[in-house]
Amino acid sequence: MPDGAVVVWDEDLLAYDMGDHPLDPVRVELTIALARELGVLDRPGVRIVKPTPADDAALTRVHRADYIDAVRAAPHDPFFNGYGFGTPDNPVFDHMHDASALIAGATIVAAEAVWRGEARHAVNIAGGLHHAMPGRASGFCVYNDPAVAIARLLDQGAERIAYVDIDVHHGDGVQAIFYDDPRVLTVSLHESPLTLFPGTGFPDETGGPGAEGSAVNVALPPGTGDTGWLRAFHAVVPGVLRAFRPQLLFSQCGADSHRLDPLADLRLSVDGQRAAHIAMRDLAEELCEGRWVATGGGGYALVEVVPRTWTHLLATATGEPLDPLTPTPAAWRGFAAGRMPGRDIPPRLTDDGDTHFQPWQPGSEDAVDRAVAQTRSAVFPLLGLDPSDPRD
């Protein structure tokens, strides 16, 4: 495999703009600006590739044709209703189809670069719209770019793709689209569906007929921080990936698990999120010759968290991870202050988070450990693993 990395980027990706809405594209703009200031995008072997829009043939591998027609038509009809649009979560916006198709196309470009052997890693930081369903918008998501890209790779001969979703919300759209397909393993670590949208992602959601064990859900209690989250990740994800033996690892790296995120209640730091990125890169190295595709996702602490977290992701994908103690450059702090006046601009890439954790052991009464045990009991036997053996 080559050592290079592809970052799919063009300012046109910022057109996915719902207006006065939590999903503000400024978070992507500030991420790219921070990564540039720190030299991440100028590293040897890094290629910046412009995206092309996903065409209807690519989109209809996942989405219904009538839904795509509705996405095109909605901005031109002031009375449009249906397909999940016209809600606070999913307002209609200008050029909605074009902006959404470009994000899906960007993730296809990233996935194909890795699958074809043109790059070891690839990132579309603007992607990760994991809630969109075949026939409706959901959770700020119009087209499900991870699913569209995974479907493209299946059409190109991929036989085993692992999708790991670390967004604070359950990756329900991707799971639903591939629930009956044993070629795709979907793994999601998220805040409990008892307390957070979309209300799915319970441990007993383990895959449909003929695909038993292809869906893995770790539903974590509100308040889970770095050490608990990382313990849960390492108690579940490496074991199920090793059993599945993926040819490629696809990661959705939402930053909304952070303690400052206004829409959820996990308590991770930027340091914990960085540790998760490194763990996924290492699993790709171990299991699939380094083939790793990553996207962004949720994340609504627009200045305080997302740019640092995703800059760490870009650094991990393009070479050596950045030292958490690295100061944020003065030029970037000035740019961020101008774009988002009145916000706290972080001075360093770290939150001084604690990423040291004790490995999971069965029998613990800790709430996180109980959540881990529920997931392992539900899905490990379907994959030939022992739910009570910490080595699995």
C-alpha positions in Angstrom: 0.0 0.0 0.0 1.2 3.6 -0.7 2.1 5.8 2.3 0.3 8.9 1.0 -3.0 10.4 2.2 -5.8 12.2 0.3 -7.7 15.1 1.8 -10.8 15.8 -0.2 -11.4 19.5 0.0 -12.9 22.5 -1.8 -14.6 25.6 -0.4 -17.7 24.6 -2.3 -18.3 22.0 0.4 -19.2 24.9 2.7 -22.4 25.4 0.7 -24.1 22.7 2.8 -25.5 25.6 4.9 -28.9 25.3 6.7 -28.8 28.9 7.9 -29.4 29.7 11.5 -28.8 26.2 12.6 -26.4 24.1 14.8 -24.7 22.5 11.8 -22.8 25.7 10.8 -20.2 25.1 8.0 -17.9 27.5 9.9 -16.7 24.5 11.9 -15.3 23.0 8.7 -13.9 26.3 7.5 -12.1 26.8 10.8 -10.8 23.2 10.8 -9.2 23.6 7.4 -7.7 26.9 8.4 -6.2 25.4 11.6 -4.8 22.4 9.8 -3.2 24.7 7.2 -1.7 27.0 9.8 -0.1 24.0 11.5 1.3 22.6 8.2 -0.8 19.4 8.3 -2.0 19.8 4.7 1.5 20.5 3.4 3.1 17.3 4.7 5.0 15.0 2.2 2.7 12.6 0.4 -0.5 14.6 1.2 -2.7 15.4 -1.9 -5.6 17.8 -1.7 -8.2 16.5 -4.2 -11.3 18.5 -5.3 -14.6 16.6 -5.1 -17.0 16.0 -7.9 -20.8 15.7 -7.1 -22.3 12.2 -6.7 -24.5 11.5 -9.7 -28.0 10.0 -9.5 -26.6 6.5 -10.2 -24.5 6.7 -7.1 -27.2 8.3 -4.9 -29.9 5.8 -6.0 -27.7 2.9 -4.7 -28.9 4.2 -1.3 -31.7 6.7 -1.7 -35.1 6.4 -3.5 -35.4 8.2 -6.8 -38.5 10.1 -5.6 -36.6 11.3 -2.6 -33.8 12.7 -4.8 -36.4 14.4 -6.9 -37.9 15.9 -3.8 -34.5 17.2 -2.6 -34.1 18.9 -6.0 -37.6 20.4 -6.0 -37.9 21.5 -2.4 -36.0 24.9 -2.6 -38.3 26.0 -5.4 -41.6 25.3 -3.6 -42.4 27.6 -0.7 -45.1 25.2 0.4 -43.0 22.0 0.2 -43.7 19.5 2.9 -42.7 15.9 3.5 -39.6 13.6 3.2 -38.4 14.9 6.6 -38.0 18.5 5.5 -39.5 21.7 6.8 -38.5 20.8 10.4 -36.1 22.6 12.7 -33.6 19.8 12.2 -33.9 19.7 8.5 -34.9 23.1 7.0 -35.0 23.4 3.2 -32.0 25.5 1.9 -30.9 26.9 -1.4 -29.1 24.5 -3.8 -29.8 21.7 -1.4 -29.3 18.9 -3.9 -26.1 20.3 -5.3 -24.5 20.9 -1.9 -25.6 17.5 -0.6 -24.5 15.6 -3.7 -21.1 17.3 -3.5 -20.5 16.1 0.0 -21.5 12.6 -1.1 -19.2 12.8 -4.0 -16.4 13.9 -1.8 -16.7 10.9 0.3 -16.8 8.7 -2.8 -13.6 10.3 -4.0 -12.0 9.5 -0.6 -13.2 5.9 -0.5 -12.2 5.2 -4.1 -8.7 6.7 -3.5 -8.0 4.2 -0.7 -9.8 1.2 -2.4 -7.8 1.7 -5.6 -4.5 1.9 -3.8 -3.9 5.5 -4.6 -3.6 6.5 -0.9 -3.3 4.7 2.4 -5.7 7.0 4.1 -8.3 9.5 2.9 -10.5 12.1 4.7 -13.6 14.1 3.8 -13.9 16.4 6.9 -17.2 17.8 5.6 -18.8 14.4 5.4 -20.3 12.0 7.9 -24.0 12.7 7.4 -25.0 9.4 8.9 -28.7 9.9 9.8 -30.2 10.3 6.3 -32.5 7.4 5.4 -33.3 6.1 1.9 -36.5 8.1 1.7 -36.2 11.0 4.1 -33.9 13.5 5.7 -33.1 13.2 9.3 -30.8 14.7 12.0 -29.3 17.5 9.8 -28.5 15.0 7.0 -29.9 15.0 3.5 -27.8 12.4 1.6 -26.0 9.6 3.6 -22.5 10.1 2.2 -20.9 7.2 4.2 -23.5 4.8 2.9 -23.3 6.1 -0.6 -19.5 5.6 -0.6 -19.6 2.2 1.0 -22.2 1.1 -1.6 -19.8 2.3 -4.3 -17.0 0.1 -2.9 -19.3 -2.9 -2.7 -20.1 -2.4 -6.4 -16.4 -2.3 -7.1 -15.9 -5.7 -5.4 -15.3 -5.1 -1.8 -16.5 -8.0 0.3 -15.9 -6.8 3.9 -16.1 -3.2 5.0 -16.1 -2.2 8.6 -17.8 1.1 9.5 -17.0 2.5 13.0 -19.0 5.5 14.1 -17.8 7.5 17.2 -20.4 10.4 16.9 -22.3 11.0 20.1 -25.5 10.0 18.2 -26.2 6.5 16.9 -25.3 6.0 13.3 -28.8 4.9 12.5 -28.9 5.6 8.8 -25.8 3.6 7.9 -26.9 0.8 10.1 -30.4 0.7 8.6 -29.1 0.8 5.0 -26.8 -2.2 5.6 -28.7 -4.0 8.3 -29.3 -7.1 6.1 -25.9 -7.0 4.3 -23.3 -9.3 5.9 -20.6 -7.5 3.8 -20.8 -4.4 6.0 -20.1 -4.4 9.8 -21.5 -1.3 11.4 -20.2 -0.4 14.9 -21.5 2.6 16.8 -20.5 4.0 20.2 -23.0 6.7 21.3 -24.9 8.2 24.1 -27.8 5.9 25.2 -30.9 6.1 23.0 -32.9 6.5 26.2 -31.5 10.0 26.5 -30.6 11.2 23.0 -31.7 11.3 19.4 -32.4 9.2 17.3 -33.6 6.8 19.9 -32.0 3.7 18.3 -28.7 1.9 18.8 -29.6 -0.6 21.6 -27.3 -3.5 22.1 -29.9 -6.0 20.8 -29.8 -4.4 17.3 -27.3 -6.9 15.9 -28.2 -7.3 12.2 -31.0 -8.7 10.1 -31.6 -12.2 8.8 -28.5 -13.6 7.1 -26.4 -10.7 8.6 -26.5 -11.6 12.3 -23.7 -10.0 14.1 -23.1 -7.3 11.5 -24.4 -4.5 13.7 -22.7 -3.6 17.0 -24.0 -0.9 19.3 -22.4 0.4 22.5 -25.0 2.6 24.3 -23.1 4.7 26.9 -24.6 6.4 29.8 -24.7 10.2 29.9 -21.7 11.7 31.6 -19.2 9.1 30.2 -15.8 10.7 30.0 -12.5 9.8 28.4 -11.4 6.9 30.5 -14.8 5.2 30.4 -15.3 5.8 26.7 -11.9 4.5 25.8 -12.4 1.4 28.0 -15.6 0.7 26.2 -14.1 1.2 22.7 -11.2 -1.1 23.4 -13.5 -3.7 25.0 -15.6 -4.0 21.9 -14.2 -2.5 18.7 -10.9 -4.4 18.3 -12.5 -7.7 19.0 -15.4 -7.4 16.5 -13.1 -6.0 13.8 -10.6 -8.8 14.2 -13.4 -11.3 13.9 -14.9 -9.6 10.8 -11.5 -9.2 9.1 -12.3 -6.0 7.1 -10.6 -5.1 3.9 -11.2 -1.4 4.6 -12.0 0.6 7.7 -14.4 3.5 7.3 -14.7 5.9 10.3 -17.3 8.5 11.1 -15.6 10.9 13.5 -18.3 13.2 14.9 -16.8 15.6 17.6 -20.1 16.0 19.5 -19.0 13.5 22.3 -17.1 16.4 23.8 -18.1 17.7 27.2 -18.7 21.2 25.7 -21.0 20.1 23.0 -24.4 21.8 23.5 -26.5 19.0 22.0 -25.5 15.9 24.0 -24.2 14.7 27.3 -21.0 12.7 27.0 -17.9 14.2 28.6 -14.9 13.5 26.4 -12.0 15.9 25.9 -10.2 16.7 22.6 -7.5 14.4 23.9 -9.9 11.4 24.2 -11.1 12.0 20.7 -7.6 12.2 19.4 -6.9 8.8 21.2 -9.9 7.3 19.4 -8.5 8.5 16.0 -5.1 6.9 16.7 -6.8 3.7 17.8 -8.7 3.4 14.5 -5.7 4.2 12.4 -3.8 1.4 14.3 -6.6 -1.0 13.7 -6.6 -0.2 10.0 -2.8 -0.9 10.0 -3.3 -4.2 11.8 -6.3 -5.5 9.9 -6.5 -4.0 6.4 -3.1 -3.0 5.3 -3.7 0.6 6.4 -6.8 1.2 4.3 -8.7 3.9 6.3 -11.3 6.3 5.2 -12.5 9.0 7.6 -15.2 11.6 7.7 -16.3 14.3 10.1 -19.8 14.2 11.4 -21.6 16.0 14.3 -20.0 18.6 16.5 -21.6 21.9 17.6 -19.0 23.6 19.8 -18.0 25.3 16.6 -14.8 27.1 17.7 -14.0 25.6 21.1 -13.9 21.9 20.0 -14.5 20.9 16.4 -11.5 22.6 14.7 -9.0 21.1 17.1 -10.5 17.6 17.1 -10.7 17.4 13.3 -7.2 18.8 12.9 -6.0 16.0 15.1 -7.9 13.6 12.8 -6.3 15.1 9.7 -2.9 14.9 11.4 -3.4 11.3 12.3 -4.5 10.4 8.8 -1.7 12.3 7.1 1.3 11.4 9.2 2.3 11.7 12.8 -0.3 12.9 15.3 0.2 16.4 16.6 1.5 17.0 20.1 -1.5 17.9 22.2 0.6 20.7 23.9 1.0 22.5 20.5 -0.3 26.1 20.8 -3.0 27.1 18.3 -1.3 29.6 15.9 -1.9 33.3 16.6 -3.0 33.8 13.0 -5.7 31.1 13.4 -6.9 32.6 16.7 -7.3 35.9 15.0 -9.2 34.4 12.1 -11.5 32.4 14.4 -12.2 35.5 16.5 -13.2 37.4 13.4 -15.5 34.6 12.2 -17.1 33.9 15.5 -16.9 37.1 17.7 -17.2 36.7 21.4 -16.3 33.0 21.5 -13.6 31.5 23.6 -10.7 30.6 21.3 -8.6 27.7 22.6 -4.9 28.5 23.1 -3.7 24.9 22.7 -4.6 21.6 21.0 -5.2 19.9 24.3 -7.9 20.0 27.0 -5.4 18.3 29.4 -7.7 15.2 29.3 -6.8 11.9 30.9 -6.6 9.1 28.3 -5.2 6.4 30.6 -7.8 3.7 31.3 -8.1 0.4 33.0 -9.1 -2.5 30.6 -12.7 -3.8 30.9 -13.3 -6.7 33.2 -16.5 -8.7 33.5 -18.6 -8.4 36.6 -18.1 -4.7 37.2 -21.1 -2.7 38.4 -19.8 0.5 36.8 -22.5 1.9 34.4 -20.1 2.0 31.5 -18.9 -1.6 32.2 -22.5 -2.8 32.3 -23.1 -1.2 28.9 -20.1 -2.9 27.5 -21.3 -6.3 29.0 -24.7 -5.8 27.4 -23.1 -5.2 24.0 -20.7 -8.1 24.3 -23.5 -10.5 25.5 -25.7 -9.5 22.5 -23.3 -9.7 19.6 -20.0 -11.5 20.6 -21.5 -15.0 20.3 -22.8 -14.2 16.8 -19.2 -13.5 15.8 -17.7 -16.5 17.5 -16.3 -14.5 20.4 -16.6 -15.1 24.2 -18.5 -12.3 25.8 -16.9 -12.9 29.2 -13.3 -13.2 28.1 -11.5 -9.8 28.2 -9.0 -11.1 25.6 -11.7 -11.3 22.9 
